[in-house]
Amino acid sequence: MSTVATKPSIEQFIEQFLTAVDFQEAVEVSADTELLSLPEWDSLASLGVIVMFDTDYGKTISGEDIKKCVTLADLYKLLG
């Protein structure tokens, strides 16, 4: 019997995102925050998000998927 994870709330997703990206200085983010506006948004941060999707949600995404996202809400929509 397989288990399907329930989709987290956007608030839970943001908490996981902040942990995965591991910003050096605390940043305020919301669903409308543009990824490119984040001070440490780079390839390493993207990799952290890819790993988060895989380990926390069992979903495989690519760097190309992330490049298409403008805001955190766009990333959240990748959960399906």
PDB file of N, CA, C and O in Angstrom:
ATOM      1  N   MET A   1       0.843  -1.181   0.000  1.00  0.00           N
ATOM      2  CA  MET A   1       0.000   0.000   0.000  1.00  0.00           C
ATOM      3  C   MET A   1       0.886   1.241   0.000  1.00  0.00           C
ATOM      4  O   MET A   1       1.732   1.404   0.879  1.00  0.00           O
ATOM      5  N   SER A   2       0.694   2.094  -0.965  1.00  0.00           N
ATOM      6  CA  SER A   2       1.517   3.304  -1.019  1.00  0.00           C
ATOM      7  C   SER A   2       0.824   4.435  -0.270  1.00  0.00           C
ATOM      8  O   SER A   2      -0.403   4.510  -0.198  1.00  0.00           O
ATOM      9  N   THR A   3       1.655   5.309   0.283  1.00  0.00           N
ATOM     10  CA  THR A   3       1.101   6.451   0.996  1.00  0.00           C
ATOM     11  C   THR A   3       1.341   7.699   0.168  1.00  0.00           C
ATOM     12  O   THR A   3       2.411   7.875  -0.415  1.00  0.00           O
ATOM     13  N   VAL A   4       0.366   8.540   0.122  1.00  0.00           N
ATOM     14  CA  VAL A   4       0.472   9.783  -0.628  1.00  0.00           C
ATOM     15  C   VAL A   4       0.504  10.922   0.382  1.00  0.00           C
ATOM     16  O   VAL A   4      -0.399  11.064   1.206  1.00  0.00           O
ATOM     17  N   ALA A   5       1.541  11.718   0.306  1.00  0.00           N
ATOM     18  CA  ALA A   5       1.665  12.842   1.232  1.00  0.00           C
ATOM     19  C   ALA A   5       0.603  13.885   0.901  1.00  0.00           C
ATOM     20  O   ALA A   5       0.315  14.153  -0.265  1.00  0.00           O
ATOM     21  N   THR A   6       0.037  14.458   1.937  1.00  0.00           N
ATOM     22  CA  THR A   6      -0.926  15.527   1.690  1.00  0.00           C
ATOM     23  C   THR A   6      -0.162  16.809   1.400  1.00  0.00           C
ATOM     24  O   THR A   6       0.934  17.032   1.914  1.00  0.00           O
ATOM     25  N   LYS A   7      -0.756  17.631   0.577  1.00  0.00           N
ATOM     26  CA  LYS A   7      -0.109  18.884   0.195  1.00  0.00           C
ATOM     27  C   LYS A   7      -0.070  19.812   1.406  1.00  0.00           C
ATOM     28  O   LYS A   7      -1.089  20.026   2.063  1.00  0.00           O
ATOM     29  N   PRO A   8       1.105  20.359   1.697  1.00  0.00           N
ATOM     30  CA  PRO A   8       1.212  21.268   2.837  1.00  0.00           C
ATOM     31  C   PRO A   8       0.532  22.601   2.541  1.00  0.00           C
ATOM     32  O   PRO A   8       0.253  22.925   1.387  1.00  0.00           O
ATOM     33  N   SER A   9       0.275  23.356   3.578  1.00  0.00           N
ATOM     34  CA  SER A   9      -0.228  24.715   3.365  1.00  0.00           C
ATOM     35  C   SER A   9       0.912  25.547   2.792  1.00  0.00           C
ATOM     36  O   SER A   9       2.075  25.152   2.875  1.00  0.00           O
ATOM     37  N   ILE A  10       0.586  26.687   2.218  1.00  0.00           N
ATOM     38  CA  ILE A  10       1.627  27.567   1.682  1.00  0.00           C
ATOM     39  C   ILE A  10       2.561  28.019   2.793  1.00  0.00           C
ATOM     40  O   ILE A  10       3.756  28.197   2.560  1.00  0.00           O
ATOM     41  N   GLU A  11       2.034  28.207   4.001  1.00  0.00           N
ATOM     42  CA  GLU A  11       2.877  28.610   5.132  1.00  0.00           C
ATOM     43  C   GLU A  11       3.880  27.513   5.481  1.00  0.00           C
ATOM     44  O   GLU A  11       5.053  27.794   5.728  1.00  0.00           O
ATOM     45  N   GLN A  12       3.413  26.255   5.502  1.00  0.00           N
ATOM     46  CA  GLN A  12       4.313  25.129   5.778  1.00  0.00           C
ATOM     47  C   GLN A  12       5.366  25.014   4.676  1.00  0.00           C
ATOM     48  O   GLN A  12       6.536  24.744   4.946  1.00  0.00           O
ATOM     49  N   PHE A  13       4.937  25.220   3.444  1.00  0.00           N
ATOM     50  CA  PHE A  13       5.852  25.143   2.312  1.00  0.00           C
ATOM     51  C   PHE A  13       6.936  26.213   2.442  1.00  0.00           C
ATOM     52  O   PHE A  13       8.111  25.938   2.201  1.00  0.00           O
ATOM     53  N   ILE A  14       6.549  27.423   2.818  1.00  0.00           N
ATOM     54  CA  ILE A  14       7.516  28.512   2.976  1.00  0.00           C
ATOM     55  C   ILE A  14       8.523  28.180   4.076  1.00  0.00           C
ATOM     56  O   ILE A  14       9.715  28.451   3.925  1.00  0.00           O
ATOM     57  N   GLU A  15       8.057  27.599   5.175  1.00  0.00           N
ATOM     58  CA  GLU A  15       8.980  27.195   6.250  1.00  0.00           C
ATOM     59  C   GLU A  15      10.005  26.196   5.722  1.00  0.00           C
ATOM     60  O   GLU A  15      11.199  26.321   5.993  1.00  0.00           O
ATOM     61  N   GLN A  16       9.533  25.205   4.965  1.00  0.00           N
ATOM     62  CA  GLN A  16      10.443  24.211   4.387  1.00  0.00           C
ATOM     63  C   GLN A  16      11.397  24.860   3.395  1.00  0.00           C
ATOM     64  O   GLN A  16      12.578  24.514   3.346  1.00  0.00           O
ATOM     65  N   PHE A  17      10.889  25.798   2.608  1.00  0.00           N
ATOM     66  CA  PHE A  17      11.720  26.518   1.639  1.00  0.00           C
ATOM     67  C   PHE A  17      12.853  27.250   2.346  1.00  0.00           C
ATOM     68  O   PHE A  17      14.006  27.175   1.923  1.00  0.00           O
ATOM     69  N   LEU A  18      12.524  27.956   3.422  1.00  0.00           N
ATOM     70  CA  LEU A  18      13.545  28.717   4.155  1.00  0.00           C
ATOM     71  C   LEU A  18      14.598  27.789   4.740  1.00  0.00           C
ATOM     72  O   LEU A  18      15.782  28.123   4.761  1.00  0.00           O
ATOM     73  N   THR A  19      14.171  26.628   5.214  1.00  0.00           N
ATOM     74  CA  THR A  19      15.127  25.648   5.746  1.00  0.00           C
ATOM     75  C   THR A  19      16.004  25.095   4.629  1.00  0.00           C
ATOM     76  O   THR A  19      17.216  24.958   4.792  1.00  0.00           O
ATOM     77  N   ALA A  20      15.388  24.781   3.499  1.00  0.00           N
ATOM     78  CA  ALA A  20      16.126  24.186   2.381  1.00  0.00           C
ATOM     79  C   ALA A  20      17.153  25.140   1.796  1.00  0.00           C
ATOM     80  O   ALA A  20      18.257  24.728   1.442  1.00  0.00           O
ATOM     81  N   VAL A  21      16.794  26.417   1.695  1.00  0.00           N
ATOM     82  CA  VAL A  21      17.700  27.393   1.093  1.00  0.00           C
ATOM     83  C   VAL A  21      18.761  27.844   2.091  1.00  0.00           C
ATOM     84  O   VAL A  21      19.879  28.176   1.700  1.00  0.00           O
ATOM     85  N   ASP A  22      18.418  27.857   3.376  1.00  0.00           N
ATOM     86  CA  ASP A  22      19.374  28.171   4.450  1.00  0.00           C
ATOM     87  C   ASP A  22      20.047  29.529   4.247  1.00  0.00           C
ATOM     88  O   ASP A  22      21.268  29.617   4.120  1.00  0.00           O
ATOM     89  N   PHE A  23      19.230  30.582   4.218  1.00  0.00           N
ATOM     90  CA  PHE A  23      19.755  31.936   4.062  1.00  0.00           C
ATOM     91  C   PHE A  23      20.673  32.298   5.224  1.00  0.00           C
ATOM     92  O   PHE A  23      20.402  31.928   6.367  1.00  0.00           O
ATOM     93  N   GLN A  24      21.750  33.012   4.943  1.00  0.00           N
ATOM     94  CA  GLN A  24      22.691  33.417   5.989  1.00  0.00           C
ATOM     95  C   GLN A  24      22.055  34.436   6.931  1.00  0.00           C
ATOM     96  O   GLN A  24      22.301  34.418   8.137  1.00  0.00           O
ATOM     97  N   GLU A  25      21.238  35.322   6.371  1.00  0.00           N
ATOM     98  CA  GLU A  25      20.527  36.302   7.189  1.00  0.00           C
ATOM     99  C   GLU A  25      19.041  36.078   6.996  1.00  0.00           C
ATOM    100  O   GLU A  25      18.590  35.763   5.895  1.00  0.00           O
ATOM    101  N   ALA A  26      18.283  36.240   8.067  1.00  0.00           N
ATOM    102  CA  ALA A  26      16.842  36.008   7.999  1.00  0.00           C
ATOM    103  C   ALA A  26      16.203  36.913   6.941  1.00  0.00           C
ATOM    104  O   ALA A  26      16.537  38.093   6.830  1.00  0.00           O
ATOM    105  N   VAL A  27      15.290  36.344   6.178  1.00  0.00           N
ATOM    106  CA  VAL A  27      14.572  37.111   5.165  1.00  0.00           C
ATOM    107  C   VAL A  27      13.076  36.923   5.388  1.00  0.00           C
ATOM    108  O   VAL A  27      12.617  35.858   5.802  1.00  0.00           O
ATOM    109  N   GLU A  28      12.339  37.975   5.106  1.00  0.00           N
ATOM    110  CA  GLU A  28      10.877  37.917   5.174  1.00  0.00           C
ATOM    111  C   GLU A  28      10.374  37.509   3.796  1.00  0.00           C
ATOM    112  O   GLU A  28      10.675  38.168   2.801  1.00  0.00           O
ATOM    113  N   VAL A  29       9.619  36.439   3.739  1.00  0.00           N
ATOM    114  CA  VAL A  29       9.073  36.011   2.467  1.00  0.00           C
ATOM    115  C   VAL A  29       7.587  35.709   2.600  1.00  0.00           C
ATOM    116  O   VAL A  29       7.090  35.394   3.681  1.00  0.00           O
ATOM    117  N   SER A  30       6.900  35.814   1.479  1.00  0.00           N
ATOM    118  CA  SER A  30       5.492  35.446   1.413  1.00  0.00           C
ATOM    119  C   SER A  30       5.288  34.717   0.090  1.00  0.00           C
ATOM    120  O   SER A  30       6.231  34.537  -0.681  1.00  0.00           O
ATOM    121  N   ALA A  31       4.071  34.305  -0.161  1.00  0.00           N
ATOM    122  CA  ALA A  31       3.778  33.607  -1.412  1.00  0.00           C
ATOM    123  C   ALA A  31       4.095  34.480  -2.626  1.00  0.00           C
ATOM    124  O   ALA A  31       4.435  33.968  -3.693  1.00  0.00           O
ATOM    125  N   ASP A  32       3.982  35.807  -2.457  1.00  0.00           N
ATOM    126  CA  ASP A  32       4.205  36.732  -3.572  1.00  0.00           C
ATOM    127  C   ASP A  32       5.659  37.166  -3.737  1.00  0.00           C
ATOM    128  O   ASP A  32       5.974  37.922  -4.655  1.00  0.00           O
ATOM    129  N   THR A  33       6.549  36.699  -2.862  1.00  0.00           N
ATOM    130  CA  THR A  33       7.952  37.080  -2.955  1.00  0.00           C
ATOM    131  C   THR A  33       8.560  36.554  -4.251  1.00  0.00           C
ATOM    132  O   THR A  33       8.440  35.372  -4.575  1.00  0.00           O
ATOM    133  N   GLU A  34       9.211  37.449  -4.980  1.00  0.00           N
ATOM    134  CA  GLU A  34       9.883  37.044  -6.210  1.00  0.00           C
ATOM    135  C   GLU A  34      11.214  36.389  -5.866  1.00  0.00           C
ATOM    136  O   GLU A  34      12.005  36.936  -5.099  1.00  0.00           O
ATOM    137  N   LEU A  35      11.449  35.234  -6.429  1.00  0.00           N
ATOM    138  CA  LEU A  35      12.665  34.483  -6.124  1.00  0.00           C
ATOM    139  C   LEU A  35      13.918  35.298  -6.406  1.00  0.00           C
ATOM    140  O   LEU A  35      14.859  35.286  -5.612  1.00  0.00           O
ATOM    141  N   LEU A  36      13.936  36.003  -7.529  1.00  0.00           N
ATOM    142  CA  LEU A  36      15.132  36.766  -7.902  1.00  0.00           C
ATOM    143  C   LEU A  36      15.391  37.953  -6.979  1.00  0.00           C
ATOM    144  O   LEU A  36      16.473  38.539  -7.013  1.00  0.00           O
ATOM    145  N   SER A  37      14.407  38.312  -6.155  1.00  0.00           N
ATOM    146  CA  SER A  37      14.606  39.412  -5.207  1.00  0.00           C
ATOM    147  C   SER A  37      15.296  38.941  -3.929  1.00  0.00           C
ATOM    148  O   SER A  37      15.718  39.762  -3.114  1.00  0.00           O
ATOM    149  N   LEU A  38      15.413  37.638  -3.754  1.00  0.00           N
ATOM    150  CA  LEU A  38      16.051  37.088  -2.549  1.00  0.00           C
ATOM    151  C   LEU A  38      17.565  37.232  -2.665  1.00  0.00           C
ATOM    152  O   LEU A  38      18.137  36.910  -3.706  1.00  0.00           O
ATOM    153  N   PRO A  39      18.218  37.712  -1.609  1.00  0.00           N
ATOM    154  CA  PRO A  39      19.649  38.032  -1.678  1.00  0.00           C
ATOM    155  C   PRO A  39      20.549  36.841  -1.996  1.00  0.00           C
ATOM    156  O   PRO A  39      21.611  37.024  -2.592  1.00  0.00           O
ATOM    157  N   GLU A  40      20.163  35.653  -1.623  1.00  0.00           N
ATOM    158  CA  GLU A  40      21.034  34.493  -1.845  1.00  0.00           C
ATOM    159  C   GLU A  40      20.420  33.488  -2.810  1.00  0.00           C
ATOM    160  O   GLU A  40      20.755  32.304  -2.768  1.00  0.00           O
ATOM    161  N   TRP A  41      19.528  33.948  -3.677  1.00  0.00           N
ATOM    162  CA  TRP A  41      18.915  33.037  -4.642  1.00  0.00           C
ATOM    163  C   TRP A  41      19.902  32.762  -5.760  1.00  0.00           C
ATOM    164  O   TRP A  41      20.163  33.623  -6.601  1.00  0.00           O
ATOM    165  N   ASP A  42      20.449  31.554  -5.762  1.00  0.00           N
ATOM    166  CA  ASP A  42      21.451  31.166  -6.750  1.00  0.00           C
ATOM    167  C   ASP A  42      21.296  29.678  -7.046  1.00  0.00           C
ATOM    168  O   ASP A  42      20.319  29.052  -6.638  1.00  0.00           O
ATOM    169  N   SER A  43      22.265  29.124  -7.756  1.00  0.00           N
ATOM    170  CA  SER A  43      22.166  27.720  -8.151  1.00  0.00           C
ATOM    171  C   SER A  43      22.180  26.783  -6.937  1.00  0.00           C
ATOM    172  O   SER A  43      21.533  25.736  -6.957  1.00  0.00           O
ATOM    173  N   LEU A  44      22.900  27.150  -5.901  1.00  0.00           N
ATOM    174  CA  LEU A  44      22.928  26.315  -4.692  1.00  0.00           C
ATOM    175  C   LEU A  44      21.564  26.338  -3.997  1.00  0.00           C
ATOM    176  O   LEU A  44      21.097  25.312  -3.502  1.00  0.00           O
ATOM    177  N   ALA A  45      20.935  27.502  -3.962  1.00  0.00           N
ATOM    178  CA  ALA A  45      19.595  27.613  -3.381  1.00  0.00           C
ATOM    179  C   ALA A  45      18.607  26.771  -4.199  1.00  0.00           C
ATOM    180  O   ALA A  45      17.759  26.082  -3.632  1.00  0.00           O
ATOM    181  N   SER A  46      18.719  26.827  -5.525  1.00  0.00           N
ATOM    182  CA  SER A  46      17.857  26.021  -6.390  1.00  0.00           C
ATOM    183  C   SER A  46      18.043  24.538  -6.125  1.00  0.00           C
ATOM    184  O   SER A  46      17.074  23.780  -6.088  1.00  0.00           O
ATOM    185  N   LEU A  47      19.274  24.132  -5.945  1.00  0.00           N
ATOM    186  CA  LEU A  47      19.560  22.731  -5.649  1.00  0.00           C
ATOM    187  C   LEU A  47      18.903  22.321  -4.330  1.00  0.00           C
ATOM    188  O   LEU A  47      18.360  21.222  -4.216  1.00  0.00           O
ATOM    189  N   GLY A  48      18.955  23.207  -3.341  1.00  0.00           N
ATOM    190  CA  GLY A  48      18.301  22.929  -2.058  1.00  0.00           C
ATOM    191  C   GLY A  48      16.808  22.723  -2.228  1.00  0.00           C
ATOM    192  O   GLY A  48      16.215  21.869  -1.568  1.00  0.00           O
ATOM    193  N   VAL A  49      16.198  23.504  -3.111  1.00  0.00           N
ATOM    194  CA  VAL A  49      14.761  23.379  -3.369  1.00  0.00           C
ATOM    195  C   VAL A  49      14.462  22.056  -4.085  1.00  0.00           C
ATOM    196  O   VAL A  49      13.477  21.388  -3.770  1.00  0.00           O
ATOM    197  N   ILE A  50      15.301  21.684  -5.036  1.00  0.00           N
ATOM    198  CA  ILE A  50      15.126  20.407  -5.741  1.00  0.00           C
ATOM    199  C   ILE A  50      15.195  19.250  -4.747  1.00  0.00           C
ATOM    200  O   ILE A  50      14.378  18.331  -4.800  1.00  0.00           O
ATOM    201  N   VAL A  51      16.172  19.296  -3.840  1.00  0.00           N
ATOM    202  CA  VAL A  51      16.314  18.248  -2.821  1.00  0.00           C
ATOM    203  C   VAL A  51      15.107  18.251  -1.888  1.00  0.00           C
ATOM    204  O   VAL A  51      14.607  17.186  -1.525  1.00  0.00           O
ATOM    205  N   MET A  52      14.633  19.432  -1.496  1.00  0.00           N
ATOM    206  CA  MET A  52      13.459  19.539  -0.626  1.00  0.00           C
ATOM    207  C   MET A  52      12.250  18.866  -1.277  1.00  0.00           C
ATOM    208  O   MET A  52      11.550  18.089  -0.628  1.00  0.00           O
ATOM    209  N   PHE A  53      12.001  19.162  -2.563  1.00  0.00           N
ATOM    210  CA  PHE A  53      10.863  18.556  -3.256  1.00  0.00           C
ATOM    211  C   PHE A  53      10.988  17.036  -3.242  1.00  0.00           C
ATOM    212  O   PHE A  53       9.998  16.334  -3.039  1.00  0.00           O
ATOM    213  N   ASP A  54      12.199  16.527  -3.457  1.00  0.00           N
ATOM    214  CA  ASP A  54      12.415  15.086  -3.509  1.00  0.00           C
ATOM    215  C   ASP A  54      12.250  14.440  -2.136  1.00  0.00           C
ATOM    216  O   ASP A  54      11.501  13.474  -1.991  1.00  0.00           O
ATOM    217  N   THR A  55      12.940  14.963  -1.134  1.00  0.00           N
ATOM    218  CA  THR A  55      12.948  14.314   0.174  1.00  0.00           C
ATOM    219  C   THR A  55      11.690  14.581   0.992  1.00  0.00           C
ATOM    220  O   THR A  55      11.191  13.679   1.665  1.00  0.00           O
ATOM    221  N   ASP A  56      11.169  15.809   0.944  1.00  0.00           N
ATOM    222  CA  ASP A  56      10.013  16.148   1.773  1.00  0.00           C
ATOM    223  C   ASP A  56       8.677  15.809   1.121  1.00  0.00           C
ATOM    224  O   ASP A  56       7.702  15.506   1.809  1.00  0.00           O
ATOM    225  N   TYR A  57       8.637  15.861  -0.207  1.00  0.00           N
ATOM    226  CA  TYR A  57       7.354  15.690  -0.897  1.00  0.00           C
ATOM    227  C   TYR A  57       7.331  14.551  -1.905  1.00  0.00           C
ATOM    228  O   TYR A  57       6.291  14.268  -2.499  1.00  0.00           O
ATOM    229  N   GLY A  58       8.484  13.889  -2.103  1.00  0.00           N
ATOM    230  CA  GLY A  58       8.530  12.768  -3.036  1.00  0.00           C
ATOM    231  C   GLY A  58       8.240  13.165  -4.473  1.00  0.00           C
ATOM    232  O   GLY A  58       7.718  12.370  -5.255  1.00  0.00           O
ATOM    233  N   LYS A  59       8.581  14.402  -4.817  1.00  0.00           N
ATOM    234  CA  LYS A  59       8.300  14.919  -6.164  1.00  0.00           C
ATOM    235  C   LYS A  59       9.614  15.337  -6.813  1.00  0.00           C
ATOM    236  O   LYS A  59      10.438  16.009  -6.192  1.00  0.00           O
ATOM    237  N   THR A  60       9.802  14.939  -8.056  1.00  0.00           N
ATOM    238  CA  THR A  60      11.014  15.284  -8.788  1.00  0.00           C
ATOM    239  C   THR A  60      10.756  16.517  -9.644  1.00  0.00           C
ATOM    240  O   THR A  60       9.841  16.547 -10.467  1.00  0.00           O
ATOM    241  N   ILE A  61      11.591  17.540  -9.425  1.00  0.00           N
ATOM    242  CA  ILE A  61      11.547  18.734 -10.273  1.00  0.00           C
ATOM    243  C   ILE A  61      12.956  18.998 -10.780  1.00  0.00           C
ATOM    244  O   ILE A  61      13.933  18.468 -10.250  1.00  0.00           O
ATOM    245  N   SER A  62      13.043  19.822 -11.810  1.00  0.00           N
ATOM    246  CA  SER A  62      14.348  20.124 -12.408  1.00  0.00           C
ATOM    247  C   SER A  62      14.674  21.607 -12.266  1.00  0.00           C
ATOM    248  O   SER A  62      13.832  22.412 -11.868  1.00  0.00           O
ATOM    249  N   GLY A  63      15.891  21.938 -12.596  1.00  0.00           N
ATOM    250  CA  GLY A  63      16.296  23.333 -12.627  1.00  0.00           C
ATOM    251  C   GLY A  63      15.454  24.125 -13.618  1.00  0.00           C
ATOM    252  O   GLY A  63      15.158  25.299 -13.396  1.00  0.00           O
ATOM    253  N   GLU A  64      15.068  23.471 -14.717  1.00  0.00           N
ATOM    254  CA  GLU A  64      14.219  24.130 -15.712  1.00  0.00           C
ATOM    255  C   GLU A  64      12.854  24.466 -15.120  1.00  0.00           C
ATOM    256  O   GLU A  64      12.294  25.525 -15.405  1.00  0.00           O
ATOM    257  N   ASP A  65      12.317  23.561 -14.291  1.00  0.00           N
ATOM    258  CA  ASP A  65      11.039  23.838 -13.618  1.00  0.00           C
ATOM    259  C   ASP A  65      11.169  25.081 -12.739  1.00  0.00           C
ATOM    260  O   ASP A  65      10.288  25.941 -12.724  1.00  0.00           O
ATOM    261  N   ILE A  66      12.270  25.160 -12.014  1.00  0.00           N
ATOM    262  CA  ILE A  66      12.484  26.293 -11.114  1.00  0.00           C
ATOM    263  C   ILE A  66      12.659  27.584 -11.896  1.00  0.00           C
ATOM    264  O   ILE A  66      12.158  28.630 -11.483  1.00  0.00           O
ATOM    265  N   LYS A  67      13.363  27.526 -13.017  1.00  0.00           N
ATOM    266  CA  LYS A  67      13.579  28.736 -13.836  1.00  0.00           C
ATOM    267  C   LYS A  67      12.272  29.349 -14.320  1.00  0.00           C
ATOM    268  O   LYS A  67      12.201  30.555 -14.555  1.00  0.00           O
ATOM    269  N   LYS A  68      11.243  28.528 -14.469  1.00  0.00           N
ATOM    270  CA  LYS A  68       9.943  29.015 -14.930  1.00  0.00           C
ATOM    271  C   LYS A  68       9.159  29.698 -13.810  1.00  0.00           C
ATOM    272  O   LYS A  68       8.154  30.360 -14.071  1.00  0.00           O
ATOM    273  N   CYS A  69       9.608  29.542 -12.581  1.00  0.00           N
ATOM    274  CA  CYS A  69       8.905  30.109 -11.426  1.00  0.00           C
ATOM    275  C   CYS A  69       9.401  31.526 -11.148  1.00  0.00           C
ATOM    276  O   CYS A  69      10.604  31.787 -11.151  1.00  0.00           O
ATOM    277  N   VAL A  70       8.470  32.424 -10.910  1.00  0.00           N
ATOM    278  CA  VAL A  70       8.815  33.805 -10.587  1.00  0.00           C
ATOM    279  C   VAL A  70       8.705  34.037  -9.080  1.00  0.00           C
ATOM    280  O   VAL A  70       9.559  34.685  -8.477  1.00  0.00           O
ATOM    281  N   THR A  71       7.635  33.494  -8.480  1.00  0.00           N
ATOM    282  CA  THR A  71       7.384  33.716  -7.050  1.00  0.00           C
ATOM    283  C   THR A  71       7.393  32.394  -6.286  1.00  0.00           C
ATOM    284  O   THR A  71       7.427  31.311  -6.869  1.00  0.00           O
ATOM    285  N   LEU A  72       7.361  32.523  -4.960  1.00  0.00           N
ATOM    286  CA  LEU A  72       7.246  31.311  -4.127  1.00  0.00           C
ATOM    287  C   LEU A  72       5.952  30.573  -4.413  1.00  0.00           C
ATOM    288  O   LEU A  72       5.919  29.344  -4.363  1.00  0.00           O
ATOM    289  N   ALA A  73       4.886  31.303  -4.713  1.00  0.00           N
ATOM    290  CA  ALA A  73       3.611  30.668  -5.033  1.00  0.00           C
ATOM    291  C   ALA A  73       3.754  29.791  -6.285  1.00  0.00           C
ATOM    292  O   ALA A  73       3.141  28.727  -6.373  1.00  0.00           O
ATOM    293  N   ASP A  74       4.559  30.239  -7.245  1.00  0.00           N
ATOM    294  CA  ASP A  74       4.806  29.434  -8.451  1.00  0.00           C
ATOM    295  C   ASP A  74       5.504  28.119  -8.094  1.00  0.00           C
ATOM    296  O   ASP A  74       5.170  27.062  -8.628  1.00  0.00           O
ATOM    297  N   LEU A  75       6.468  28.202  -7.191  1.00  0.00           N
ATOM    298  CA  LEU A  75       7.142  26.987  -6.728  1.00  0.00           C
ATOM    299  C   LEU A  75       6.150  26.058  -6.057  1.00  0.00           C
ATOM    300  O   LEU A  75       6.144  24.852  -6.306  1.00  0.00           O
ATOM    301  N   TYR A  76       5.308  26.628  -5.204  1.00  0.00           N
ATOM    302  CA  TYR A  76       4.302  25.852  -4.465  1.00  0.00           C
ATOM    303  C   TYR A  76       3.384  25.109  -5.427  1.00  0.00           C
ATOM    304  O   TYR A  76       2.987  23.974  -5.160  1.00  0.00           O
ATOM    305  N   LYS A  77       3.045  25.746  -6.547  1.00  0.00           N
ATOM    306  CA  LYS A  77       2.147  25.123  -7.531  1.00  0.00           C
ATOM    307  C   LYS A  77       2.776  23.879  -8.144  1.00  0.00           C
ATOM    308  O   LYS A  77       2.059  23.017  -8.652  1.00  0.00           O
ATOM    309  N   LEU A  78       4.110  23.769  -8.106  1.00  0.00           N
ATOM    310  CA  LEU A  78       4.774  22.587  -8.664  1.00  0.00           C
ATOM    311  C   LEU A  78       4.439  21.319  -7.865  1.00  0.00           C
ATOM    312  O   LEU A  78       4.630  20.205  -8.353  1.00  0.00           O
ATOM    313  N   LEU A  79       3.943  21.496  -6.645  1.00  0.00           N
ATOM    314  CA  LEU A  79       3.556  20.336  -5.841  1.00  0.00           C
ATOM    315  C   LEU A  79       2.341  19.629  -6.433  1.00  0.00           C
ATOM    316  O   LEU A  79       2.078  18.462  -6.141  1.00  0.00           O
ATOM    317  N   GLY A  80       1.602  20.366  -7.278  1.00  0.00           N
ATOM    318  CA  GLY A  80       0.423  19.773  -7.925  1.00  0.00           C
ATOM    319  C   GLY A  80      -0.836  19.888  -7.114  1.00  0.00           C
ATOM    320  O   GLY A  80      -1.893  19.429  -7.548  1.00  0.00           O
TER     321      GLY A  80
END
